[in-house]
Amino acid sequence: MITVPVYSAVFILNHFGLFTLMEEGLAQHVKLLAWLHPQSLGVVVLQLTAEISAGLAAAGALLDNGSLEARQVVLALLAGNVLSAPMRAVRHQFPFYAGIFQPKLAVELITYNQIFRTGSIILVGIFYYFLTA
C-alpha cells in the first residue's frame, strides 16, 4: 500500500526534473569547495548530477592521465559523496524504507542514517586532509 505510491511519486518527481534541479542547485554552490583542486570539481559535479560510478570513472581517468594526485581524487570523491548522499537517500532509500515502515519512521531513520553517515565521512575527510598535507 505504501511502496507503490512512494515509488510512483519518486518516479514522477524524477521525470519532471525535481531531482536534477536540486542537484544542479547544489552544484552551483561550488564556493563551499574552494579547498579542492579546480580540476577535481568535475568529479564532484558528476557525482551530484549522475551517480557515484560517474564520479569514480572521471576520477580514474584524471588519476590515470596524471591530471590529479591521489590525495586530490580522494578528497573530491569524499566531497562528492557528502553532497550527493541526501539526494540519493531521497531517491533510493525513502521508497524502500516507506514500504517497510510508516512514512514518518522512514523519514526519521533516513535522517539519522544520513546525519551519522555524512558526519563520519566529513570527520574522515578532515583527518585525511590534514594528515596528508
N, C-alpha and C positions, 0 to 999 in steps of 0.2 A: 504493500500500500504506500510505502514511503519511497522506496528505492526508485521505482519507475518515474514518479513525478519529479524527484530531485534530479535524476539523470537527465530527464527531458528538459528541465529548467536550465541546467548547466549547458546542455546541447544548444538550446535556443539562445542563451546569452552568448555562447561562443560563436554561434552562427551570425549574430548581429554585431559581433566585434567588440563586445564589452571587455573581454579579457585582453584582447590586443590593445585596446585603448588604455586600459590600466597599465599594461606592461610598457607601452610607449611613454606614458606619464612618468613611470619610474625611471625609464631610460633617459628622460630629459634632465633629470637631476644628477648629472654627472659631477657636479661640484662636490658632492659628498665623497667622490672617489679621486680627489686631486692627488692623493698619495700614491696612486697607481701609475705605472708607466703608461704613457699615452697609447702605445700600440696594444696594450693588454685590454683596453676598453672594448675592443671588438669582441673579445671573449666574453666579457660581462654582458654586453648587449645581446649577443647570440643566446646566452643563457636566459636572458629576460624575454626575448621575442620568440625563441623556439623552445627547445628543451635542453637539458644538460648535455645530451650527446652532441648537439651542435657546438656548444662551447668547448667540449672536450676535443672535438675534431679540429676546431680552429686553434686551440691551444697546442695540440700536437703538431700541426702544420707550422705554427710560429716557432715552436721549440726546435723542430727538425731543420728549418732553414736558418736558424741562428738569430732570428729577429728578437727573441726574448730569452732571458735566462730562466732557469728552472724556478728560482725564487719568485720572479715576476709572474710566471704562469700559475704557480700555486696560489699566490695572493689574489690573482684575478679570478681563479676558479672558486676560491673561498668567498670573495665578494659577490660574484655572480650567484652563487648558491644561496647566500643570505638574502639577497634581493629578490630572487625568483621563488624562494620557498613559500611565501604566503600565497602567491598566485597558484602554484601547483597544489597547495593544500586545499584551496577552494575548488579548484577544477577537478582534482582526482580523489582526494580523501573525503571531502564532505559527502558526496553522493554515497560512497561506500559506508561511512560511519552512520549516516542518516538512515540507511537501510537496516542497520543493526540496532541502533539506539534511537531514543527520542531525539528529534532535531536539536532541542536545547542542549541536551547532554552531548550530542555530536559536536556542536559548536564549542562547548567547553573543553572537550577532550582535544580537539584540534588546536584550540587556542593555547592550552597548556603545553601540548606537544611542540608547537611552533616556538613558544617562548623558550622552553628548555633547549630545544634543538638549535635555534638561532643563537641563543646565549652561549652555548658551548662552542659553536663554530666561531663566533666572534672572539671568545676567550682564546681558543687555539690559534686563531689568526693573529691576535695581538702578540701572543708569545712567539709565534713563528716570525712575525715581522721584526721584533726586537732581537731575537736570538740569532737571526741570520743576517742582521745588518752589518 
